[in-house]
């Protein structure tokens, strides 16, 4: 799994940071690309990457402030112009359907692919054989959600020596055993997957939060997560502003990560008031509370590999 940040700014775009959007690359898990928020000019940011709009098959909108949705109509239209035909599912708060359908209707934008829009509440958003996604409402100045994405346990590693000892030939039968299927050999003997595979491997959990004050819902979504993506709009000196506007400081993000027992924290949604020279101080305020902290920039890439977060 990879995380690709397209926009990491707060409020309005700046020369250094575009408005909010990130992409989970789940192609290795056969789930495609999932976008979280789509701020103004997100499609422009995509042009500087190798990610094709038609490859994005799910979009999750945390809330309906402009810096999180103003890029959506343009992205949807471009996905169509660029030959997108695959279905796209969009999840967001009540009002997202009206926003999208009105924008497309008034501009007479015709899409060449089916779109399903699902308005959400605090619940299990969906669950399949590989993933479970849970949402909870956070504490912002309008309705705003966070998402917990849990990958279910993966099949254990195939113990090749045991399989060979059981008489399994090289080829597709080995893959069936690795995938958890029991098989029958040509001589009629059964070989059971559990006898030639190791214990199931732990899947990853990533929590992606929208704009929020420090709150219980954020802690619940982040509990024992491998990765927490948390906004850090303000620094410790501007904590009163953060609370007034429904945002977090870098210290709030670090406190949530520590109390939720997460393994790694990525801070984003950084105010334009912070110049590159300020980021070291900002990071120091966070790492004093939670050491394994990264501050994302536009086009930052992270990979979750061997149960470690690696900045690429």
Buried (B, 14 or more C-beta within 10 A) or exposed (E): BBBBBBBBBBBBBBEBBBBBBBBBBBEEBEBBBBBBBBBBBBBBBBEEEEBEBBBBBBBBBBBBBEBBBBBBBBBBBBBBEEEBEEEBBBBBBEBBBEBBEEBBEEEEBEBEBEBEBEBBEBEEBBEEEBBBBBBBBBBBEEBBBBBBBBBEEEBBEBBBEBBEEBEBEEEEBBEBBBEEEEBEEEEEEEBEBEEBBEEEEEBBBBBBBBBBBBBEBBBBBBBEBBBBBBBBBBBBEBBEBBBEBBBBBBBBBBBBBBBBEBBBBBBBBBBBBBEEEEBEEBBEBBBEBBEBBBBBBBBBBBBBEEEEBEEE
